[in-house]
Amino acid sequence: MNITICVCGAGTMGSGIAQLAAQNGFETILFDVNEAAPEHALGQIEKNLDYLQHAKRITESERSGILKRIQLTSDIEECTGEIIIEAIAENLEAKTELFNELSKYNNEEVIFASNTSSLSISRLQEGIAFPQRVVGMHFFNPPYIMKLVEVVRGDRTSEEVAQAVYEICLSLGRTPVYCKDAPGFIVNRVARHYYLESLKVLESGIASYPDIDRILEASGFKMGPFKLMDLIGLDINLEVSRQLYQAFDQAVRFNPSALQTEKVDQGKLGKKSGQGFYSYQKEG
């Protein structure tokens, strides 16, 4: 596809999506309001590509070509393309404001895709001109490795937009799955209890978090729940639980964990902060 993908938000997910797009031949714009963030993201992308080159999965020439396809900017006026993927904080107002600002520099045909993991696409559409072009495009961390993408149709998403995003996912080498807009979509709805029940086991003193991880990994899961929460970000994981808890009328089964809340309040967000359930070298 001869299109430009613009990614807004140069954090872990945004930089990963930008890398994925550039690796698959798309001209890519990576934007963040924080002027230092795109350069920092590029540094992480370079490290990832160095690993791929060292593992002989890409050549030096391919590495150079990937980097040349990534344009960094902190100027929102430069955020133009056929599809814009936002990967900013899980805040409906912030996402609405971003898309409305982007509308000033893009025509009504541009697809606005949200990488939200739990916010309602239908609600997001309510505050945006030409809501038929708004769609969910939920990647999983890290997006340049994880194959699944949930393509989420809001109430007013056009069939043409949903199909175009589905085809873009295929061009990115991903496995897209259509999903109707619903709390938690598919994966976060089903997987929520992988986290919440594991937290309850820990809080009850039945087992330690390393033991819970080891048991579940030995049972066939690729990553234990506590390692996975650290990778995702405890703050992001907690926010999804909170949103599902509200969406399902405070159903007990979605009750957020007090232990996880305490860690987030302490700034122990997982791998990105250097400390979650496990300790890490802080990113950046």
N, C-alpha and C positions, 0 to 999 in steps of 0.2 A: 504494500500500500504506500502510495506516494503522499503521505500526510505528515504534518508536524504535530507532535504530542507535547503539550505544555503541562508541566507538573508544578502545582503550587504547594509549597511546603517542603523544605529541604531537610526535614528530620529523617529518622531511620526509615520510615515507610516511603516518604517522598524520594529520597535519594535512591532507594532500592528500585522503585518504579522507573525512575529516570534511567538507571543503569540497564534495567531490563529492556526498555524501549530502544535505547541506543545500541545495545547488543544485537537487537533484531532489526537493525537497519533504519529505524525511524529518526528523523531529525527531532531533537529533543531540547526543550527549554525548561530549565529548572529555576524556579522563582522562590524567593523568600523575602519578607519585609525586613528581616534581620540581615544587614549587608554582609556579615561574616558567615552566615549559615551556608550559602551556596558553595563557597570556597572550602569550608570544612567538609561539606558533603562530597565534593569532588575528591578530596583527599581520601575519604573512605572508599569511594568508587575505585580510585587508583589502586588502593590496597587489595580490593577484591579482584581486580583485573590482574594484578601482579600474581596473585595466588593462582588464577586460572592459567596464566601464561607459564608459570613454574610447573604446573601440573600438566602442561602440554595440551590443554583444552582449547586454547586460543594461541595464535601466533603473535609475534611482536607487531606485525603489520595490522592484524585485526585489532589488537589493543589500541594502537594509535588511531585507527579509524573510528572506534567506539568513542574515544575521548573527543575527537574532532566533531562528532555529531551532537555533543552536549554543549549548549549555550547557557551560561550562568547569568542571572540578572536579579537585581532587587528593585527594578523599575516595572511596575505593574503594566505600564503602557506597552511593554515589550512582550506581554503574555498574550500572544495570538497564535492560533493554530486551528486545525480542524477539530481537535478534541482537547479539552482542558480537564485534567484530573486533579481534584483538590485532595490534599493529604494533610490538612491542618488539624487543630485541636477539635475534639468531639464536642462542639458547641454549635447548636442550630443557628443562633443569631450570627455568629462569626462566619459560618459557611454561607448564609444568605447574603450577608454584607459583601463577602468576597465575590460571589457570583454576580451580584448586581453591579459591583465596580468593574468587573471584567466585561460586563455587557456594553460598557461605554467604548470598548476597544475591539469588540468582536461583533460580527453580524449575528442575526437570529438563527443561522444555520449551524453555528458552532455547538458541539455537544458539550454539556457540562456534566461531568461524571464525578460523583462523590465516593471517596474511599471509606466512608463511614462504616463502622462495624456494627452499629446498632441504631442510629438515628433514623427516623422515618423519612424516606424519600418523598412520600406524598406531602408531608408537612413542609419539607424543604421547598417543594414546588410552589407552595402557596404564596411565597413572598417574592417570586422570581418571574420576570417577563418571559414569555414563550416557555411555559413550564413543560411543554411536550419534549423539550430537548434535554431535560434533567433526568439522570439515571444513576443508579448505584453501580459502582464498579469496585467491589470489595475484594482487595488482594489480601494475602496472608503473609506473615513475616517469616523469613525474608522473601520478598516478592520475586527476586531473581532466581530463587530456588523452588519455592512452593508453587505447585502447578495450578491449584484451584483458584478461580475467580468467580464470585457470585455476581451475576448481572441482575440487578434488582429493578424491577419495573414499579414505578410509582403509579398512582391512580391516573395520572395524565401523561405518562411517558408514551411517546408514539412507538408503534411497532417498528418503524424504520430506524429510529434511534437505537432501540434495544437490539435489533438485528445488526446494525453497524458496529455497536460495541462488542457484540458476540464475535463478529468476524475479526475485529481488532485483537481480541483476546487470542484467537486462533493464530493470528499473525505474530503474536508475541510468544507463541509456543506454550500458551497456557491451556487449561481445561476449563472452559466457561460452563456455568450452570445457570439457567434462568431461575429466578426466584421472585415470587410476589412479595411486595412490601409487607412485612410483618415483623413484630418485635423479635430482634435477634436474628432475623433472616433464617437461614437453615443451620449453619455450623454453630453459631454462638447460642442458638436455642438448644441444640442437641448437646453441645459440649459444656454447657454451663455447669452441669452437675459433676463433671470431671473435676472441676476446680472446687466448687462449693462443698461437695461431699468430702473431698480430700482435706479441705480446711477444717471441716467439722471433726474428722478423724484426728487431725493434729490437735485441735483445741480440746478435745475430750481426753487427750493423753494416751490414746490407744497405740499410737506409733509416732516416731519422729518423722520430720519431713524427708530426710534422706532415705529412710527406710520405705516410706510410702512411694517415693520416686523409684527406688530399686525394685520394689514389688511389682509396680505397674509396668515398668520397662521389661522386667522378666516375663510379664504376662503377654507381651507383644506390642505394647505402646512404644513408639519410637522415642518419646520424651516424657518423663514424669511430669505431673501437674505443677510442681513447684519450680522446676527448671523452666517449664513452658511459661508460667506466669512471669518469671523473671525476664525471659526473652521478650515476651509481648510488652511488658511494662505493667507493674502492679497497679498503677494509676488508671491505665486504659482498661485493664481487666476488671477493676473494681467499678469503673463507670458503666461498663456494659451490664454488670450485675445490678447496679442501681437502676438503670433504665428498664431492665426486664422486671425488676421488682415493682416498679411503678406501673409499667404497662399491663401487668397481670394482677392489678389491684392488691399489691403487697402480699402476694401469695408466699407462704412460708418457705416453699421450696426454692425461691429466688432471693431469700433474705441475705443481704451482703454480709460478709464476714467481718466481725469486729477486729480480729487480728490483722486482716488485710488492710482495713481502714486505718488502724494504728500505724502500720508500716508506711502507708502513703502519707499520713500526717507528719511522720518523721522524715520524709524525703527519701525513704528507702524504696526506690521505684524499680529495682532490679538491675539488669545488666547496664542500662544506660546511665544509671547514677553511681554504679560501682558497688551497690549493696542492695540486696533484696532478701530473699531467704538465704541465698548464697552470696559470697563476696567475689568481686570481679575487679579488673583494672578498668577504671572509669573511662567511658568513651570520650574521646577528645582530649 
